[in-house]
C-alpha cells in the first residue's frame, strides 16, 4: 500500500503558550492530515528536553515532556483558570521557542494545577501510577532530588545519593514525598492528554510515528538508578561514550557524550530491559522509528574525556539477537530503522533479517552520480521510507543554498527543472512518485520554508529545536495541494467516514 505522512514535532504546533501543546492545535493538525489524504504524523521524541534543549538528551527514556501539557485542558478539569497562565508572557518572538522562559514558568503553573488536583484526585490516577510504576517512581524521585539540588546533574549530588545508596534513597523518598507526588501528577497529565490525542488520531485514520533515541543521557534517571545497564566504572563514570567517526560532514566526528549500553550484561537476561522499553514505546506510538539503527550491529565508542570523536573504535553490538528476542515476544513490529550514516554490508544484512524498512533521504542523493542509493531510481525495494529530509537536515531551501553549484545542477537535471527555486517542489514530488511504500516530508518543505526554519543542526549548540508554526500556515489551499499530490501518486489514505463517539479532549479545548 502506498501512503504518505508529514514530519512535525508537537513542540512546533501553533500555540499562544510558547511551545506546541497536546490540545486543540494538535487535534486540528490531525484533521488537516486526514483531509489531505496523509496516513502518518511523524513526531520527535516526547521525552523532556535536556542538554541543548534536545529531546534526544533527556532525563528519562520513558517520561513525557511537561512543556507539552495543554493548560486549557487542565482548566477544563477545574485545575487551572485562564488567569493562571494567560496572564504570563510566553515569548517575545512567536516564531521561536524560548526554552529558558518555559523553564521558569511552566512548572509554577503546573504547581497551581497540582494543588487543585489534590483536593479531588480523579479515579484513574491511582491506576496510572500502578501501570507505570516500573519507571515512574524512580523518575519522580530523580526529579524531586534534582529540584532540591537546583537542577544539578545527579553526579554532583551528595555522594550517598549520587551512588544510589539504599539508606539515602529511602530518606529522600520521605523527605521529598510532596515533590515526588508533583512529578507523578505531571506525568499523569501528560499521558492522559497524549492518549486522548492518539486515540483521536487513530479514530481519524492517522497513525503516529514516534521515536526511540538509541542512547540515554548521562544525567538521566536510568543511569542514576540502573548503572549496571551501562559501561561505567565503579564511580559510575562512563568508560566510553557514544559518537560517530569523522566523515565528510564532521571532520572530527560527532561526540554525543552518552554512556553506552552494557550489552553483555543485557544479553545475560535476554535483553529484558530493552524489550520492556520497546513494549512501552510500541504502546505509545503506532510506528516506532529506531534512531541510529546501525549501532545495534556495531557501535562507535570514544574514550571518556576525549574532546573529539576522532579516536574512537567500533565494537560489536547485540546484532540480530536483540531483534530475535523482540520478535519472539511481540510478533510483528511496526518499526522504521534509521539506517543512515556509515552503513556496512553487516548493517544491511541486519536490516534484511529484521525486515524493517530503512530510510531514503533525497537530500543525500545528488552529491555523487547516478549510482547514489538515495536517488529514487536506485531504490531496490518498496520496503523503505522516502524522505525529502529529516529533522537533522536543512529545509529544502536551506539545502539548495548550502549545496555546490555542481550538486544543484545535477539535481535540476535529474528532477527536470530549469531553476533552483523550482527544486523544493520537485523534491517533494520525487518522494511521492518514488516506489517507496511511504513518503514523508517535514512540514517546512510544504511551506517552502527558509533556511532559518531548520529544526536541528547536529553537533551544534544553540538555536536548535526552536522551530514553531502559526495557525495561518495551515491553509485550505495547502491541504488541497497535499491531497492532490496524494491522489496523483496513489498515496491517498482512506478516510474515516464518521465522527468518533468520544472526543472529550478536543471538545474541552473548544469550550474555552
Number of C-alpha atoms within 10 A of each C-alpha: 10 19 22 29 28 22 21 22 22 21 25 24 23 24 22 13 21 27 28 25 25 29 27 22 19 23 20 15 19 25 16 19 24 23 18 25 26 28 28 26 24 24 21 19 23 25 24 21 21 16 13 15 19 17 20 25 24 27 26 28 26 23 23 22 20 22 26 24 25 21 27 25 25 22 18 18 15 12 21 23 16 13 8 15 20 13 8 11 12 21 17 11 9 18 17 19 24 19 19 9 14 17 12 10 16 19 17 13 15 25 18 15 24 22 13 15 17 13 9 9 12 11 8 10 14 11 11 17 17 11 10 16 13 11 16 23 17 18 26 25 22 26 23 23 24 16 13 12 14 8 13 13 17 23 16 12 16 12 13 12 22 18 19 17 12 11 10 15 18 12 12 17 19 10 13 18 14 12 19 23 17 22 25 24 22 23 24 20 23 21 18 17 20 21 16 19 22 21 16 23 23 17 19 22 22 26 21 20 24 23 25 23 19 17 22 23 22 25 20 21 26 22 24 22 17 11 22 16 19 26 20 20 12 9 11 17 16 21 17 24 25 23 22 24 23 17 13 7 9 13 12 16 19 20 21 18 25 21 27 25 23 15 17 14 14 18 14 9 9 14 19 15 13 16 18 13 13 18 14 13 18 20 11 20 19 19 21 22 25 19 18 17 25 26 21 20 21 18 22 21 24 27 17 17 11 14 12 20 25 18 15 23 15 14 12 12 19 17 19 17 15 20 19 14 16 21 14 10 11 13 10 9 17 14 20 23 21 19 20 15 12 10 11 12 8 13 20 14 14 19 20 12 12 15 14 18 23 22 22 25 22 20 22 16 20 22 15 11 11 15 11 15 17 19 22 20 12 14 17 11 10 15 17 20 23 30 27 24 24 19 19 12 19 25 29 27 22 18 17 20 15 13 14 11 12 12 17 20 17 17 21 20 11 14 16 12 15 11 10 15 14 14 20 22 16 17 22 23 18 20 25 27 19 20 22 25 18 24 29 25 24 26 19 24 22 19 14 16 17 16 17 12 22 24 24 20 15 14 10 10 12 10 17 19 24 20 23 22 21 15 12 8 13 16 11 12 9 15 18 15 14 21 20 16 21 24 14 13 16 15 24 23 24 14 16 13 9 8 10 12 7 12 15 13 22 20 15 17 19 13 9 10
